[in-house]
Amino acid sequence: MKSKNLEISVLCDIYSALLPEKQKDALDYYYNEDLSLSEIAEHAGISRQGVRDQIKHAEAQLMEFENALHLYEKMQKTERLLNQLSELSHNINNERLSSIIEELRSLHELQE
């Protein structure tokens, strides 16, 4: 299997509740617990190929969710904009603006 992908891990955090339980578990073991396909297969009582298929199907499903909803893309854009606003607020030294930015940042972090 190709190298593990950070984007898939983030997409899993966002969309995993939409996946079937077995696919969600396989992704969690593979990406978050860093288990091998063989270890996951032993734990799940299925073949290594079965685990690989579950992971591939789940990854494809996550990409479909992202292509339809764009939540990860929106989170990245929000983070960029918050950083830009934060830099600007420091330049003009406006406490109210800084406070609003921090409140937005805390809401954004709750979504992650």
C-alpha positions in Angstrom: 0.0 0.0 0.0 1.3 3.5 -0.9 2.6 5.8 1.9 0.0 6.9 4.4 -1.6 10.2 3.5 -2.2 13.0 6.1 -5.1 14.3 4.0 -6.9 10.9 4.4 -6.4 11.1 8.1 -7.9 14.6 8.3 -10.8 13.6 6.0 -11.4 10.6 8.3 -11.6 13.0 11.3 -14.2 15.1 9.4 -16.3 12.4 7.7 -15.8 9.1 9.5 -19.2 9.2 11.1 -20.6 8.8 7.6 -18.7 5.5 6.9 -19.8 2.0 7.7 -18.4 0.8 11.0 -16.0 -1.7 9.5 -14.5 0.8 7.1 -14.2 3.4 9.9 -12.5 0.9 12.2 -10.1 -0.2 9.4 -9.1 3.5 8.7 -8.7 4.2 12.4 -6.4 1.2 12.9 -4.4 2.0 9.8 -4.0 5.8 10.0 -4.4 6.6 13.7 -3.1 3.4 15.4 -0.5 2.8 12.7 -1.3 -0.9 12.5 -0.2 -3.0 9.5 -2.7 -4.6 7.2 -1.9 -8.0 8.7 -2.4 -6.7 12.2 -5.8 -5.3 11.3 -6.8 -8.5 9.4 -5.9 -10.5 12.5 -7.9 -8.2 14.7 -10.9 -8.1 12.4 -10.8 -11.8 11.5 -10.6 -11.2 7.8 -7.9 -11.5 5.1 -5.2 -8.9 4.5 -6.7 -8.3 1.1 -10.1 -7.8 2.7 -8.6 -5.1 5.0 -6.9 -3.5 2.0 -10.2 -3.4 0.1 -12.1 -1.9 3.1 -9.4 0.8 3.4 -9.4 1.6 -0.4 -13.2 1.8 -0.5 -13.3 4.0 2.6 -10.6 6.3 1.2 -12.6 6.6 -2.0 -15.8 7.4 0.0 -14.0 10.1 2.0 -12.8 11.7 -1.2 -16.4 11.6 -2.6 -17.6 13.3 0.6 -15.0 16.0 0.3 -15.6 16.5 -3.4 -19.3 17.0 -2.6 -19.1 19.1 0.6 -15.6 20.7 0.6 -15.4 20.9 4.4 -11.7 20.2 4.5 -11.1 22.8 1.8 -13.2 25.3 3.7 -11.4 24.6 7.0 -8.0 25.3 5.3 -9.3 28.5 3.8 -10.7 29.6 7.1 -7.4 29.0 8.8 -5.6 31.0 6.2 -8.0 33.9 6.5 -7.8 33.8 10.3 -4.0 34.0 10.1 -4.1 36.9 7.7 -6.6 38.8 10.0 -4.5 38.1 13.0 -1.5 39.6 11.3 -3.5 42.7 10.2 -4.9 43.1 13.7 -1.5 43.2 15.2 -0.4 45.9 12.8 -3.3 48.2 13.7 -3.4 47.2 17.4 -7.2 47.0 17.7 -8.2 45.1 20.8 -11.8 44.5 19.7 -10.7 43.1 16.4 -8.1 40.9 18.1 -10.9 39.6 20.4 -13.2 38.8 17.5 -10.4 37.0 15.7 -9.6 34.9 18.8 -13.3 34.0 19.2 -13.4 32.9 15.5 -10.2 30.9 16.0 -11.6 29.0 19.0 -14.8 28.2 17.0 -12.6 27.0 14.1 -10.6 24.8 16.4 -13.8 23.2 17.8 -14.6 22.2 14.2 -11.3 20.4 13.8 
